[in-house]
Amino acid sequence: MLVRERKKRRLTQVALAKKLRRPQSFVSNYENGERRIDLVEFMAVARAIGFDPAVFVTELEQIS
């Protein structure tokens, strides 16, 4: 779902990583399931991509 949100806003991993002030590998690792992100990181990703984290979590609950 995070990949979908990023792509919906036409952000590359590199562009998102720059917004987060992290290396591109940080984005790649959580998108590929090689790394989990904690709540603080999730909120930063949500802000950087530009989606409402509450809506995201609601959607996630519906598919789980």
C-alpha positions as CSV (number, residue, x, y, z in Angstrom):
1,M,0.0,0.0,0.0
2,L,2.9,2.4,0.7
3,V,4.2,1.7,-2.8
4,R,0.8,2.5,-4.3
5,E,0.5,5.7,-2.4
6,R,4.0,6.8,-3.5
7,K,3.4,5.9,-7.1
8,K,0.0,7.6,-7.1
9,R,1.8,10.8,-6.4
10,R,4.4,10.1,-9.0
11,L,7.3,10.0,-6.5
12,T,10.3,7.9,-7.2
13,Q,12.1,6.2,-4.3
14,V,14.9,8.6,-4.7
15,A,12.6,11.7,-4.5
16,L,10.9,10.2,-1.4
17,A,14.2,9.4,0.2
18,K,15.3,13.0,-0.3
19,K,12.2,14.3,1.4
20,L,12.9,11.9,4.3
21,R,16.6,12.8,4.4
22,R,17.4,9.1,4.1
23,P,19.2,7.0,1.6
24,Q,17.2,5.5,-1.2
25,S,17.9,2.1,0.2
26,F,15.8,2.9,3.3
27,V,12.7,3.3,1.0
28,S,13.6,0.2,-1.0
29,N,14.1,-1.9,2.0
30,Y,10.7,-1.3,3.6
31,E,9.0,-1.4,0.2
32,N,10.5,-4.8,-0.5
33,G,9.6,-6.1,3.0
34,E,13.3,-6.4,4.0
35,R,12.7,-3.9,6.8
36,R,9.8,-2.9,8.9
37,I,9.2,0.7,9.8
38,D,8.1,1.9,13.2
39,L,5.2,4.3,13.9
40,V,7.4,7.4,13.9
41,E,8.9,6.4,10.6
42,F,5.5,5.6,9.2
43,M,4.2,9.1,10.1
44,A,7.3,10.7,8.4
45,V,6.6,8.6,5.3
46,A,2.9,9.6,5.3
47,R,3.8,13.3,5.6
48,A,6.5,13.1,2.9
49,I,4.2,11.3,0.4
50,G,1.2,13.4,1.4
51,F,-1.5,10.9,2.5
52,D,-3.6,10.8,5.7
53,P,-2.2,8.1,7.9
54,A,-5.6,7.5,9.6
55,V,-7.3,6.7,6.3
56,F,-4.4,4.5,5.4
57,V,-4.7,2.5,8.6
58,T,-8.5,2.2,8.1
59,E,-7.9,0.8,4.6
60,L,-5.3,-1.6,6.0
61,E,-7.6,-2.9,8.6
62,Q,-10.2,-3.6,5.9
63,I,-7.9,-5.9,3.9
64,S,-6.4,-7.7,6.9
